[in-house]
Amino acid sequence: MLYSQAMSSSWRISITNIAGAGICLLLFLNSAEARMIPPEAPPRIPVRFEVILPDTTPAGPIYLSGNLPEAGSWKADGMMLTRIDDTIAIGALLLPADTPLEFKITRGTWETVEKGQAFEEIQNHKIVVSDTALLLETPLMEMRIRVTSWSDQRPAVPPTFTGTIQRHDGFASTNLGNQRTLLVYLPPGYDSKNDRYPVLYVHDGQNIFDANMSFTGVEWGVDERCEELIKSEAMEPIIVVGVYNAGGARMDEYSPDPDQKRGGGHGELYAKFLIEEVKPFIDTTYRTLPDRDHTAVMGSSMGGLISLYLVWEHADVFSKAAAVSPSLWWADRKIIQRIESSAPSILPAKLWVDMGTAESLYPDTYLDDFRSLGTILEGKGLKPDASLIVRVFDGADHSERAWAARTADILKFLFGR
């Protein structure tokens, strides 16, 4: 809990460095608008947010996007704030007590998310509202956040592509009714040989090759790691397909099951998009090894969730997967229940699942689910270190930077020689 018992109707706490940028002030304030929630409902506390904007902020709406449904469940345009003037935006939420809210400020897309002083990625703002605030007659809280810079205002820098990467813009999907970009990494020697290659499909493809394209400004470095590992013969040559996410539809597409509060559940349509549309295009355009033994999938967060689903429910297509910091919590842990109660037609040849110890305010809950999944997978017949890696990374948070740090290990496990 952030707060101890409050016995006064006007009580102030100052918290520094909680937001990763600027200073956040949390205050208990009197307010005629603040009201108690009926006792039969889950305790909720009104929180007012004040966002101080940089002078470079253009006209237009400002949004708060966070992990809770009240904050849009990480949709970039989760909750619209009200702009008071050019440099101040405000808004209010009723937050459930003792439930962590993590959030960032955006201008409506992840390409316009807030950044740090040097346009670097910053940690999520975090707040936990204690139910002790209900002891106040009118328990209103305020959180003040200062935005330092915006992602789309970062000065242009040279692309960070390494090796040969082909771009396919406007790739349309009949299954999903939208279009996106595909980036295709080709291994060293592709143009001078007639060999065929395994294929790794990676979700959130804009984040894996080029820091300029990544919404966080940090890339996974998949191209650099492939070049290094292939040239040193630590892994076999592969083709990597970076499949861009669909922006606002990302959570819908990466969720196999609908969540009662957050919606979604279009994961099977996304699976059909990959299997019926993307894969045939890649197999006919490039020299691939198209069978399941040479087809893998990888993703992080919600992308990790859909990767687990694909290798389990579409084992005839995908034999290998890496679920990096997967969102096991989605839809009341439905993916864990799904795996526990069923078995794929063929077990994965290789499955990597990992989690960091600093991925939320309450990491123990995430890690308990994670370890339960590992136990279930072993019970299904996957062999630790041979066909299954279940790894905890001490101190690792939920970010592209953390995932980039283990990309080489993942590639060596999936395609090592």
N, C-alpha and C positions, 0 to 999 in steps of 0.2 A: 504494500500500500504506500502511496505517496504521502498520505496525510494521517496524522494522529488525531485523537479526539478533539473536536472543536466545540468549545463551550460559549463562544461569543458569536453574536450575529454579524460581526464584521471582523474577519480574520484573514491575515495576509501571509503568504509564503512566497519566497523567491527561489526559483530553481534555475541554475545556470547550466549551460552546455547540454541541456536535454534534447535540443532540437538539431544540433549539428551545425547551426548557422544562427548567429545572433543570440539573443537572450529571451527566454520565455518567462513570463511572470504569471503565476497562478494566484488568483485572489478569490476569497469568499466575499460576496457582495450582497447587500440588500437589494431586492428588486421586486416591484409590484407584479411583474410579469412572471416571476419564478413561482412554480407551484409544485406541490407534492403530488406524486403519482399514487393512485389508490393502492392500499396495502396488498390487495390480491395480485397486483401486477408486479413484475420484476422491478426492483428499485432502479430508478433512472434519475440522473442529475442533469439539470440544464447547464450547458457550457457555452459560453460566448467566445468566439474566436475573433481576434483582431490581427490582421495581416498587414505589415508595413511593406510596401512595394518599392523597388528601386526606381530611380528617376527615369530609367530607360524603358519602363513598362508602357507598352502601347495601349491605346484605347481598346476596350473589349472586356468580356467577362473574366472573372477569376474563380477558380474552383479549388475545393479541398477534396482530395481523393485518398481514401484510407481503406483499411482492412475490414471494417465493420459495414454491415448493410446500410447503416445510417449515413455512412460516408462514401457510399457507392461501390463498396466491395472492390476497390482498386480500379474502377472505371475512371479514366482520366478526367471525365467531366462529372465526377461523383456528386458533389454538392456545390451549387453555385453560390458564391458570396455576393454581397452587395457592395459595390464600390461607392465609398463616401466622397472621394475625390481622386486625384491622380495617384496618390501614394497610400491610400488606406482602403482596405476592404474588410467587411465584417460579416459574420454569420453566426448561427447558433444551432446546437444539436442537443437532443436529449440522449445522453449516453448511459448505457447500463453500468451499474456500479461494479467495481472490482474487475472490469473487463478491459484489457489493454486496447487502446486505439493507437495505431500507427498510421501516419499519413504524410503526404507531401502536398505542396501547393502547385497548381498548374494553371495554364491559360486554356485548358480544354483538351489538350492532347499530350501524349508522353514526349512528343518532340518539343513541347514548350514547358517542360517541367522545370522547377527551380533547381539551381546549382549553387556551388560554393563560390568563394571569392575569385578563384582562378578557373571557374567553370568546371570544377571537378565534381564528381558524384558526392553526395552527402548522405548521411544516415537519415532514416525516417525520423520525423518528429514523433514523440511518444508521450502518452499520458495515460494514467490509470486514475479513475475517480473513485475514491473510497466511499462506502456507504455511510461512513461517519459524518459526511456532509449533511445527511438527512437530519442530524441533530439540530441544524440551524432552522430558524423559523422560515426563511426564504433562501434555500441553498442554491444560489447562482454562482458559477465559477467563471473566470475569464482566463484565456490563454493568449498570449501575444507572441507572434512569430514575425521575424524579419527575413524577407527574401533578399538574398544578396545579388543573384543574377539569374538569367533565364537560359535554358539550353540552346535555343535557336539563335541567341545573340553571341554565341561563342565565336571568336575569330576563326576564319577558315584556316585549316592546316592540311598538308598533303595527305592523300589517302594512305591508309596503313595496310593495304593489301599486300600479301606476299605470295609469290608463285602465280599460277595461271588460274584466273577466276572469270567465268563467263556469267553474263547477266541476262535474265529473261524477264522483262517488264510486262505488266498487264496480263499475267497468266490467269485465265478465266476459269471459274469453276461452275459447272452446272449444278452440282450437288449443293453448294453453299450459296450460289447466286451472287458471288463477288469476284474480285480479282486481286492479285498481289504479285510481288516480285519473287523470283527464284534466283539464288546465287549458286553457281556450281564451281567448286574447286576441283581442278584436275591435277593428278599427281605428277611429279617430275618424270619426264620421259614419255608422257602420254602421246605427244605429237610424233615422236620418232619410233614408236612401237605399235604393234597391232594387238597388244595384250588387252584382256578384259579385266575389270576391276570390281571389287565389292563396293557397296554404296552405303553411306551413312546419311540418313535424313535427320536434320536438326531443326527443331521448332524455334521460333523467335529468330529467324535467320538474319535479321538486320543487326543482331548483337554479336555475331560470332567471328566476323572477319575484319571489320573496319570500325575503329573508334568513332569516326565521323558519323557513321550510320546508326550506331548504338544510341538508344534514347538516353542512356546514362552517361555517354561519353567514354565508356569503358568496354572494350571488346573481350571476347573469350580467347582470342589468339589461336583459333583452331587451325588457320592456315599456316601460321608460324610453327606450331607444334607438329603438324603433319609434315611439313618440309624437313624439320629437324629429325624427326623419328624415322621417316622413310629413308632419308639420305644416310642415316647412321645404321640402317637395317634393323632398328628396334621394333618396327611395325611394318606390315605389308602395305604396299601402295593402295590407296583407296580413293574413291570419288566422294566428295562431301556436298550434299545439297542443303543449302540454307533456305528454308521455307519461311518467308516473312509472315509475321502474324497479321491479323486483319484489324488491328487497332481496337476500336470499340467492341468488336465482336470476339476479341481474343478469349475472354473468359468463357463465353458461350461455346466456342469451338473446342477449347481444351478441356471442357468438363464432360465426362462420360455420362454423368447423372445430374438431374436438376437438384439444386440446393433450395430448400424451402424458403430461405430468406434472400438468396442471391440470384435465383433463376438458373440460367444455363442449361446444360444437358444436351448440347449438339455434338458431343464428342464422336458419336457414330457417324454422323454426316461428315465430320472432318476426317475420320478414318477412310470413308469412301472416297473423299477428295484425294487423299494421299494414294490410296490403292488403285483407284479406277482412273484417276486423271494425272496426278503428278508422276507416279512411278512409270506408267506406260510411256509418257513423254520422255522421261530421262532414259529409259531403256532403249528407245528408238533413236534418240539424239546422240547418245554417248555409248561407248563400248563398256557395258556393264556386265556383271555376272548377276542375272536377274532372279535366281532362285533364292529361297528363304535362307539357306545357309550363308549367303553372302549379302544379306540385307539387314540393316540395323537402324535403330531410331534413338534419338537422344533429345532431352530437353530439361529445363529447370523450372522449379516452382509449379505453376499449372502445366507447363510443358513437361515436367517430370511426371505429373499425374497422367497425362494423356499417353506418355511413353509406356508407363506401366500397363495401361489399358490395352494399348496396341500389341505389345508383346504377349499379353495374356489372352486376349480375345481374338487376335488375328495372328496366331502362331504359325499359320500356314504361309504367311507373308514375311513376318519379321522373326528372326531367330535370336537377335541380340538387342539389348536395350541398356541405356543409362538413364536412370531416373534421379536427377540431381536436385536435392532439396525438394522432393515432391510435396505437393499440397495434399497430404493424406487426410487432412481435416475436412476437406470438401464434402458436402452432403452427408454430414455425420459419419465420416470415415467409411463411406460406401465402398471405396476401392479395396479397403482391407477386408470388408465383409465379402466382397465379390471374389477375391482371391481365395479366402478361407473356405468358401462354400462351393468352389468349383475347381476344375482343373483344365488347362488348355489341352487341345488335341495332341500337342507336342510340347514338352517342356522347353523353356528357353535354353539355348546353348550357352549363353552368357548373359548375366543380368547384374548390373551395377546399381546399387541404391546407396545414397549417402545423405548426411544431414550435418549441419554445423551446430555447435553448442550455444551460439549467440544469435539465433534466428528470430527470437521474439523476446518479449518481456518475461514470458513463462516458458523457457526452453524445455523444462522437464516434461511438460505435456506433449510437446512435439516429439521428444526423444522416446517417450514411453510408447507412442504409436509406432514410431520408427522401429524400435526394437521388437515390438509385437509382430510387425510385418516381416522382419527378418526371421523370427522363429517360425512363422507360418510358411514362409518360402522354403526354409530348410525341411519342414515337415512334408512339403510337397515333393521333395526329392532333389532339390538343388543342392549342390555340394559346395560348402564354403571354400573360397580361394580357387576352386576349379571352375565351376559354373556360376558361382554367386559371390559377390563382394557386398558386404554390408558394413559401411565405414562411417565413423563419426569423426568430424574434424574439429578439434578443440579450438575454441575462440572464433570460428568462422561464422560470419553473418550471412544474411540472405541478400546477396548482391552479385552482380557480374564480376566484380573484382575477386570475390571469394571463389566463384566457380571457375574463373580463368586459372586460378592457382592450382586446380586439380585436373585440368583438361588433359595434360600429358599422361597422367596416371590412368585416366579413363580410356584414352585411345590405346594405350599399351595393353590394357586388360581386354578390350574388345577385339583388337586387331594385332596384338603383339606376336612376334615371331619366337 
